Amino acid sequence: MRKDHRPYALKRLDLRFQKFYTRHFLSPQFDHLGRGAHFLKPWHVEVFGPRIEIERYATVIAAPDKKVRFSVWPDRPGQGGIRIGSYALICPGVRMGSSRSITIGDNCMFASGAYITDADWHGIYNRASQGISAPVIIQDNAWIGDQAIVCKGVTVGRNSIVGAGAVVTRNVPPDTIVAGNPAKVVRHLDPGEAIVTRSEWLSDPAKISRDFDRIDRGMLRGNTLLHWLRHLVFPAKGD
């Protein structure tokens, strides 16, 4: 469809229901979920295992065909865990699986389909074991591209970018861009260029909420309940 046909009041009701669902059903599954977390389609987010934490003002976007999954399967008691810092952006289809530990700093972004794992999940010869595991660390303001894979034992440095489809098997230095399989450095960031982080953009959450509400009012102006029902039952060319 070309536009959102819902009346403004219906969209507001939908957003309130998503907040209720997050608070009532999803939040208890985390060991910690910081204030200001915003989940779109939270019923398509799957949380399994202990020690899964997300700090303040995370944005998590899920979809029916691209669920977001946080899973902890410890290889021994007391191990395994996922900790995500403040102001994270997690797009549809992102998966994180931990046997040892995954630690993610503030302002990190994960594009659609990115996969973060700290274990092989099967041994080369012993296919019944979890294989080798080693902690993964993703430092502040890193950006993991579409369908990229970050493997066990890797540290992705501050501000660095992992290109789409890259497979990262070795540490990524700070302020670099890596791409390919296996991933290699293809560019260094310009130290003279200022980087605007998500925390700066989200520094005034109330203002952002008002701005989005104003956009919604403008985009949905003129939509009626009858128009929306007609669109659902009798879609027309141009809808």
Steps between C-alpha positions, in 0.01 A plus 500: 500500500611856434386655828364431846121504468424488872332795667725685743308377807541137391876538459526658846304207642734256325808675642351490850428129465860436392624685810263295718617175338865596553445590864272206588634210293849583374668698777476219761703273271806727525720515807499875441325725250584869534252783486401643165532169312285504186394175333318490168300178459627365836311171456761412237789533750619173657698493825644174633734437790645689797711816527359695206510875559425811293570848632313828439326622184549196281303481175416143396313439175363153426289360216300180442752368249805639683473434870755646740654231723710525816610155618733382777606134511782479762770241444544482878306631803521875556630581154328643196336838483413792272539859616404781261580860589282810471358647178532179298326457164406140421332440164284211378658155487789573739610193699734482798604165646721467805674209667774706670423875484400773255564856616380793290575864574285810463364640172553179302294425190413160355356490150249246374607137534824561690617201707720520811627176654764412757507126426528247217201309646645171371848352521684416180533137607261483794175612343315448830704772679461878485847528352734788578364815661667835574360839607386754242541872570348772282614841614311830506347637180579198281278429200446139388370486142225307329542119527847537656629233739721570801660179625635377834793674665469818293525858625353765271664833581335830584327678206585220256271377223457139390386496136194317374550124471841508668617205712715630785740243645772735630504818707394820326710806597321817613396754234520262205269348241532129429336296224515159336531136603717483699464868586798728433560870555398696190505852640592709803258763628607862466607619850408854401134414444264523798278196563143565611386218730151372569523633855536852360200451273297357791617759752146644524260201480194713569576725202554200272167357613327830422671518160390148404149571622486813281619296200236234568225762518609641166543166324169357624293814460173423324509127572172369640394169646279428196789583265728262689241218496442553127875475442513169687203339326503668157854625428513735203772588256722765659442381858 
